[in-house]
């Protein structure tokens, strides 16, 4: 009977250990979908709304991959990261859309990534008259993401997530 209790206790300990491990993540990076959700949650809490949605866009992801091949892309990433508005060709921004660029330190956690992306002022890619307020994003948004890096003034590589958020112009 004692042996049976020991075997049962060992089996129970093994099951409990496995149950603890099932909650552990794989250590991989947050998905674009989870970051999009976290960005929507962040903006909803910031604007005291519940209507803002962000949808991960494979089309925008692919466009960012294409743009990243251009040597000037690093300068754009660095400018947005440092809170500056980069010069962007008006051809790259659709006339009927509002486009904002975000850049923040890379993080594997989607919630922390959303906070990092919003830690700096995003750059509005749309042209608007000097001295006026840039256009606002509508509640329904699409987001494209890319993990990239740039070299800071000390010569160190800074790993970041760069995001483009696109929406229609909001209804008045």
N, C-alpha and C positions, 0 to 999 in steps of 0.2 A: 504493500500500500504506500509506503514511503517513497519508493521508486516512482510509482505512478504520479504522486504529487509533485515530485521533482521534475518529471518530464512535462507534466501539465504546466507547471510554473515556468519552465524554460520556453515552452511553446507560446504561452501567454506573453512572456517578455519579448519574444521575437515578433509577435503580432503587433504589440505596442510600439516597438522600435520601427517597424515598417509603417505603421500609421503616422508616426512623427515625420518620417521622410516623405510621405506623399504630399505634404504641403510645401516642400522645397521646390524652388524654381530650377530651371536648367542653367541659369546664369547667362542666358542669351539676351540679346538686346530687345527692348520693347518693340512691338510691332507698330507699323505706321497707323494701323486701325486704332490701337490702344492710345497712341499719342494724340490722334485726332479727337478721340473721345475725351481725353484729359484736357485738351485745349478748349473744347466746348464747355466742359465743366468749369474750367478756370474763368472763361469769359462770362458764363452764366452767373457765377458767384460775384465777379467784379461788377457786372452791370445789373445785378439783382433781377435776373431773368431766369426763365426756364425754357425759352424758345430757341436759343442758339444751338445749332448743330454744325458739326464739322465732319465731313466725309473724306476719308482717304482717297486720293485720286491717283491711279496708276498712270494716267496721261500726264499729270503734273510731275510725278516722280520721274517719268521718262524724259520730260522736257528739262528738268533740272540736271539729269545725267548728261544730256546733250550739251547744256550750257556749261557744265563743269569742265568739259574738254577744252573750252576757250581759256587761254591764259589770263584774261582779264577777270574771270570769275572769282579768283582768289581775292582780288582787290574789292570786289563787290561784297563778298562775304566779310572781309575785314572791316569794311566801312559800316555795314549793318551791325556787326558785333560791337563796334565802337560807338554806336548811336548816331552815326552820320547817315545822310541820305545820298546813296550812290547815284551817279548819272547812269540812267538806263535808257536805251533807245525806245522811243515812243512806238516803234514797230513791234517791240516785244510785249507791249501792254495793249490788250484789246480795248477798243473805245467804249464798249458797253459793259465793262467789268471794273470792279474795284479790286486793286491788287496791293497787298501788304507783304513785306519781307521781314522775316524774323530770324534771329540767329542767337543761339545760346550754347553754353558748354554742354558737351555730350554727357548723357546719363543713360544708363540701362533701364531705369525705372520710368515708366510713362508719365506718372504724376510729377516727378522731379524734372523730367524733360520739359513738360509744359511750363513749369515754374521758371526754368532756365531760359526757355524761349521768350517768356514774357518779362524777364528781369530787365531787359533793355528796351528802349523805345523802338517799336517797329518802324520800318521805313515805308512810306506810301510810294508806290511806283507810278501812280497816276500824276499827270500834270494838272496843276491847279494854280490859280492866280496867287502871286506873292502876297503875303499878309492875310490870306484867307485860310479857313480851316480845311484840312484835307477831307476828302469824302470818307464817310463811314462805311464799314462792312455791313451787309445785310445779315439777318439771323441765320440764313442757310448758306453755308460756306463749304468750299472744297479746299483741301490742303495737300500739298506735295512736300516731301521731305527728302533730304539727302544728308548723309554723314560725310563730312569733309574736314579739312584743316587749313590753317594758314600760319604763316610765320609772323610772330609778334616782333616788336621793336628790339627785343633782347635776343632774337634769333631762335627762339623756341617755337616748336610746332604746337599749336593749340587745336585740339580735336573738338569739333562743334557739330551741332545739327543745324542745318539751314532749312528754313521753311518758307514756302510761298502760300499765302492764303488768298483765295479768290472768291468773290461773290458778285452777284448783280448789284446795281445801285439800289439802296433801300427805298421802299415806297415812302413817299412823304407823309 
